[in-house]
Structures are given as structure tokens and as C-alpha cells.
Amino acid sequence: ENLPDVQVMYTRQKDHFVELHERAALANRNNADLFISVHCNASSPSAYGTETYVMGVDKSRENLDVARRENAVVLLENDYKEKYDGFDLDNPENEIIFSLYQNAYLDQSIQLAAIIEKEFKTRAKRHSRGVRQESFLVLYKTAMPSVLVETGFLTNSKEEKYLKSENGQTYVASAIYRAFKQYKETLEGGSQ
């Protein structure tokens, strides 16, 4: 509403599964300028905070395990190996392939991710775990700057309560909106 020159396209507006490749394909088919994937995280009950991911390769064991868990949803899809060019959860060569798709948009993706985390920290008063690079399938093959936003941990009872509240959802959405607006103004040569 506040940015009439912006058209928002949702991959879904109801709670049903949309295959990961279809989320990127929708953005690509519609020549989107930006892809923002919004999620709630899960881990140990003590984990908390926001994270924003961009496509990348990280060799640490912990982050590879996170990527493997996030990407495991692909196993719910029919013919996932064909749709994702032979993707195998256990093949380290996929990390290299993923990074090649996103290198052209990496700087812009990192710029947006940093603004999102700054807004979470300063405006929404959330704990920011920072910007991270990871090979998530939902970011794979997007032909535009792309980020995956983890708004908090549902496995942390305090964060779950916040994320389920109307106030929490308003603050999270507002932080993402403000970050997008600032990113857009920066690209268009406006104020920062």
C-alpha cells in the first residue's frame, strides 16, 4: 500500500506445501526483482533470534547440517532429482553448483540481508544472529537477489509465543518491510 510501484507476489497465501523449485520458478516466470522467503526456525529450545540467509557455500559441519535439514523437505516432492538437476542431499558437489547460480546476485542479496537484520535488531528489538550464507534449495535457481529470513525459533517457547502473537507478527513484518523499502531506495539512488 505504501509503495504503489511495487507488486508483491506470494508463493502461497494459505497453509499448503509449494515445492521449493516452484517458489523460485514463480519468481523467475514473473521477472521478479527480488525474492524474500520468510520462515520460522527450529532447533534446540535454547536457540533464539533472527537470521537472514543468502545463497553460499559454508564448509562448517554445523551449517551443512542446517542446510541438510532445511533442504530435506525436497524429499516430499515427486521427481525431485529431475527438478533439481540430480540433487542429492549427501553430495558435497551440490554446494558448488548452488553457489554458481547465485554469484551474480550475491552482493545485492547480502546488502538486503544486512538491512533486514539491522531492522530486526534496532526497530523490532530482536536478537540478531546475523547474515549467513548457506545452500538452501528455496534460493536455488532464483534469477534475482534472494534471501531466506528466519524470523525466530518456534522451538523456543518465548519466541514461539512472540511469533504467534499479533504484535510479534506486526513487528517482524514491519522490520522486513522497512528493510525492503531502504534497500529499494538505495538501489534507486535515494536516501539511506
C-alpha positions in Angstrom: 0.0 0.0 0.0 2.8 2.4 0.8 4.8 1.6 -2.3 2.3 1.7 -5.2 5.0 0.9 -7.7 5.8 -2.4 -6.0 3.8 -5.6 -6.8 4.0 -8.3 -4.2 3.6 -11.9 -5.4 3.1 -14.7 -2.9 4.1 -18.3 -3.4 1.0 -19.1 -1.3 -1.5 -17.4 0.9 -2.8 -20.5 2.7 -1.1 -23.2 4.6 -0.3 -25.8 1.9 3.0 -27.1 0.6 4.5 -25.5 -2.5 7.5 -27.3 -3.9 10.8 -25.5 -3.5 11.6 -25.3 -7.2 8.2 -23.9 -7.9 8.7 -21.0 -5.5 11.8 -19.9 -7.5 10.1 -20.7 -10.8 7.2 -18.4 -9.9 9.6 -15.5 -9.2 11.6 -16.2 -12.4 8.5 -16.6 -14.6 7.2 -13.2 -13.4 10.6 -11.4 -13.8 10.7 -10.6 -10.1 13.3 -8.1 -9.0 13.7 -9.7 -5.6 12.9 -12.9 -3.7 12.2 -13.0 0.0 11.4 -16.3 1.6 10.1 -15.9 5.2 10.4 -18.8 7.7 10.3 -19.7 11.3 13.3 -21.6 12.6 13.6 -24.8 14.7 16.5 -26.1 16.8 17.1 -26.6 20.5 14.8 -25.0 23.0 17.6 -22.6 24.0 18.2 -21.2 20.5 16.7 -17.8 19.8 17.0 -14.9 17.4 16.7 -14.0 13.8 18.9 -15.0 10.9 18.9 -14.0 7.3 20.5 -16.3 4.7 21.9 -15.7 1.2 23.0 -18.4 -1.2 26.5 -19.5 -0.5 28.9 -22.2 0.4 29.9 -22.8 4.0 32.0 -25.7 4.8 31.4 -25.9 8.6 29.8 -29.1 9.7 27.1 -27.4 11.8 26.0 -25.2 8.9 26.0 -28.1 6.4 23.7 -30.0 8.9 21.4 -26.9 9.0 21.3 -26.8 5.2 20.6 -30.6 5.0 17.7 -30.3 7.5 16.2 -27.2 5.6 16.6 -29.0 2.2 15.2 -32.3 3.4 11.7 -31.1 2.6 12.6 -31.7 -1.0 12.1 -35.4 -0.3 8.3 -34.7 -0.2 8.4 -33.7 -3.9 7.8 -36.1 -6.7 10.8 -36.5 -9.1 12.9 -34.1 -7.1 16.2 -35.3 -8.7 14.9 -34.3 -12.1 13.6 -30.9 -10.9 16.8 -30.1 -9.1 19.3 -31.3 -11.7 20.2 -34.6 -9.8 20.3 -33.1 -6.4 21.4 -35.5 -3.7 21.3 -34.4 0.0 24.6 -36.1 0.7 26.6 -35.0 -2.3 29.0 -32.1 -1.5 29.3 -31.2 -5.2 25.9 -29.7 -4.9 27.3 -26.9 -2.7 29.5 -25.8 -5.6 26.6 -25.9 -8.1 24.3 -23.9 -5.9 26.9 -21.2 -5.4 27.3 -20.7 -9.2 23.6 -19.9 -9.6 23.7 -17.1 -7.1 27.1 -15.4 -7.5 25.7 -12.8 -9.9 23.3 -11.5 -7.2 25.3 -12.2 -4.1 26.3 -8.6 -3.3 22.8 -7.3 -3.5 21.5 -10.3 -1.5 24.0 -9.6 1.2 23.1 -5.9 1.2 19.4 -6.7 1.7 20.1 -9.4 4.3 22.2 -6.9 6.4 19.5 -4.3 6.3 16.9 -6.9 7.4 19.0 -8.0 10.3 19.7 -4.3 11.3 15.9 -3.7 11.3 15.2 -6.8 13.4 17.8 -5.6 15.9 17.1 -1.9 16.0 13.4 -1.5 15.2 11.9 -4.8 16.3 14.3 -5.2 19.2 15.0 -8.8 18.3 18.3 -10.7 18.9 20.1 -10.9 15.5 22.2 -14.0 14.9 23.4 -12.2 11.7 23.6 -12.7 8.0 24.7 -16.2 6.9 25.5 -17.9 3.6 24.0 -21.3 3.0 22.9 -23.5 0.1 19.2 -23.7 0.6 17.2 -25.1 -2.2 14.5 -22.4 -1.9 17.1 -19.9 -3.0 18.5 -22.2 -5.7 17.9 -21.0 -9.3 16.4 -17.7 -8.5 17.5 -15.2 -11.1 17.4 -12.2 -8.8 18.8 -11.1 -5.4 17.3 -13.6 -2.9 17.2 -14.0 0.9 15.7 -16.5 3.3 14.6 -14.9 6.5 14.3 -16.9 9.7 12.1 -14.8 12.0 12.8 -16.7 15.2 12.7 -20.2 16.7 9.4 -22.0 17.3 11.3 -24.5 19.5 12.0 -21.6 22.0 8.7 -21.2 24.0 9.3 -17.4 24.5 9.9 -16.8 20.8 7.1 -19.1 19.7 4.7 -17.0 21.8 6.1 -13.8 20.3 5.9 -15.1 16.7 2.3 -16.3 17.2 1.2 -13.0 18.7 -0.4 -10.3 16.5 2.1 -7.8 18.0 5.1 -10.0 17.2 3.9 -10.6 13.6 3.4 -6.9 13.1 6.9 -6.1 14.3 8.5 -8.8 12.2 6.6 -7.8 9.1 7.4 -4.1 9.7 11.1 -4.9 10.0 11.1 -6.8 6.8 9.1 -4.0 5.1 11.4 -1.2 6.3 14.4 -3.2 5.2 12.9 -3.7 1.8 12.0 0.0 1.5 15.5 1.1 2.5 17.1 -1.4 0.0 14.8 -0.2 -2.8 15.7 3.5 -2.1 19.4 2.6 -2.0 19.2 0.9 -5.4 17.2 3.7 -6.9 19.7 6.3 -5.6 17.5 7.7 -2.8 18.4 8.3 0.8 19.7 5.5 3.0 
